[in-house]
């Protein structure tokens, strides 16, 4: 069975951020992920991980541009220095928390720049990120995001992401395959997961439409989870969905998987 | 209430074509569809429909040499006459069999013409076909196929289907939305249906990968059917899948939707 972990931005919103670690543990999770841990100190988080026996699987780089409020620093030809500063901060957190990977964050297309310049900036930033993170044993993750929720998101299909990874040309650059985003953008989930498995460093899930828990939409998740076992996926699966009611009520589908995992 | 019809080109392959009507009826279907009727006489098919209390929901215009791999001729400038002959033949059958839907397979792009030329030919052919059905209740459907099973098939996305329909701009020309093909090509099944509701004249289903019955793949058909049942769609859903083991076993899922064996 796949190892499931809980996304603390989407789940357990009934509680303050720092208290969500405990709630995830109480609900049977042994791992968590969180886009932005930076409002908490590393020590505070480590304390929670230790106390509740949790692994911190991934975090995101802090890529919000202070001038625009848009999370696309990795694409800005005029802000490469700031990207590097943020990479240092993200690496510091990820290393201390024992993360397996960092979602390097792509963002929406920055207006006022030529496409070539933007793409070259992204490749350059990603090369540095892959190299910096490889020294700490942390995967650099590249996530294509759907353009229904985020119009103009720059990398929005697995094809584009793989092209980018080929351009980065570093063994530490991996694909973050979010089943929800990919169902919106391209479908053909099983075939693509099989084809890309060697490049996939992390998987996230939610059903479509709605981005709610598995079972609420058009994706047959039990089939996908079986497929992940069949093809020997050893990584984690991040539950990055909006609970359709409360978080606790949204966890019915996962009980058989959590129980199996915890018995292993 | 959802209306499922049996696709006799893919279901009941345990028996000869002409004997499939009876099996479809015995298994609770009220409607049937298939690729082509043209190897049989109109009256032989009509007898099967009448004897088994079945409605003829849909079939395809003649689509070239299907057995040799052709998937329609509607995009080829040099085959306009052949297409027109096929239109007359199909309408003749459809009128006799009270069939209200005819599907156009557009063809596999052979590289001899530009995309514009294929599009123009297709649109011209559709306008011709639409003109021939203007005093009937027949709807003409354009179907996108996936290019894994049919490499280079010319129309392989809902958006291309929409462009064609828009250019023709007649209420009698609509989209046939095959969820199997579109899951391979684009995903986002429910939203795409919702956004194009008024342009969709027929739905077909199979799971992916494998094109077997619902429940065997990555689609949650239970939720898709729940969505369709709550929508205003009052058309038919064609079961165009390859039974994983045998047809009877493959029909378990449809029993929940009121298709009950006699």
Interface residues (C-beta under 8 A of the other chain):
Chain A: X148 X182 X183 X184 X185 X186 X187 X188 X189 X190 X191 X207 X208 X209 X215 X216 X217 X218 X219 X220 X221 X223 X224 X227
Chain B: X148 X182 X183 X184 X185 X186 X187 X188 X189 X190 X191 X207 X208 X209 X215 X217 X218 X219 X220 X221 X223 X224 X227
